[in-house]
């Protein structure tokens, strides 16, 4: 047993080593018996005990001195430095080589940091993922091991992509991100949750499964995001999303992000959001910047041949070909593969390993032609897609917009080719009406005739040049005159 003198020395040493800090919750001055880690929040004894006893009632972190704005349009911020982001977050942006915010980021991040609910609409490729990833990274507390943020996405591929963004932004702050989606064993996902994850990115089906099993606890949720909100609130996902929301605190912060936001989405969202700030950036579907549209009237029997002509003209660039059904995409992929085209097919019947392999092959250039159902039309970030081909016409104007949005991203140039058969006429008129624009259309046969004539002129020019190079000026004689 240590002597009284030894205990006294330890006590005096402890007093000398205590550090003066400001509590991250109540802003009161206090002291702690350790040296705080830079960038990590520190709490007074009362707040720390309150957090440990009731994690579901965590107070929101005071991240900004700006008062919470009311509903309406969000103000724009010109730089990340003006957004009151932490140094670790700014350093992460620098490592990602992102120097300035996009319009959706400059308008959505400040109200999210201020604690507002937000409805945000912007085109694909505009940087929506980072617009909600940065506020979540800032608002999550790494000292609390419960789930504090949940992001729901409609597809596994989009969940993986969003998770990669969080690894870049939240990883440096020692925040753990867990992906939960189907097609994989749930056991590793459950183990990751048990170790303590602050951020969860998942699809509705698997998320609801783990909630019902008790493996996922959302009572401490502070931040809830629906990515591709129009699809998440549609009939296919709405019931699961509502069941998940019912297991979250009423005082959570909620954000909806999407490239298209029909009126019914805003009305449905009113049930889940409180006094939301609305952010709309370049959201008019009638404006399709940097994308050239080629619309062809075509007989159904000519579509495969026409597709081959377009693929032969691609000059090694990446192309996405959209079909309507899983079976149709699979069949078309087999036909093109037999003809020697480097294709990969992305459709819902694939195993998760196969889907990830298709994505990797396409991104690496091993299979630069991707055939896909609408699973690839939503949210996925592909670089330098030169052309999108609507082999089968989509069912809605929203899907048309999402498909076309795979090319011409971030202001780069792109081309969208759409085949319209006689059976598609009514659907095409509805798409035109909804978009508020009439696209110029030409028959595929006329395009082939014009292309053939152009090739003939090119070949004729080459023959004349070869004849001159052989030392015979003038026109070559025909066989008949010879």
Buried (B, 14 or more C-beta within 10 A) or exposed (E): EEEEEEEEEEEEEEEEEEEEBEBBBBEEEBEBEEEEEEBEBBBBEEBBEBBEEEBEEBEBBEBBEEEEBEBEEBEBBEEBEEBBBBEBBEEBBEEEEBEEBBBBBBBBBBBBBBBBBBBBBBBBBBBBBBBBBBBBBBBBBBBBBBBBBBBBBBBBBBBBBBBBBBBBBBBBBEBBBBBBBBBBEBEEBBEBBEEEBBBBBBBBBBBBBBBEEEBBBBEBBBBBBBBBBBBBBBEEBBEBBBBBBEBBBEEBBBBBBBBBBBEEBBEBBEEBBEEBBBBBBEBEBEEBEEBEBBBBBBEEEBBEEBBBEBBEEBEEBBBBBBBBEBEBBBBBBEEBBEEEBBBBBBBBEBEBEBBBBBBEBBBEEEBBBBBBBBBBBBBBBBEEBBBBBBBBBBEBBBBBBBBBBBBBBEEBEBBBBBBBBEEBEEBBEEBBEBBEEEBEBEEBBEBBEEEEEEEEEEEEEEEEEEBEEEEEEEEEEEEEEE
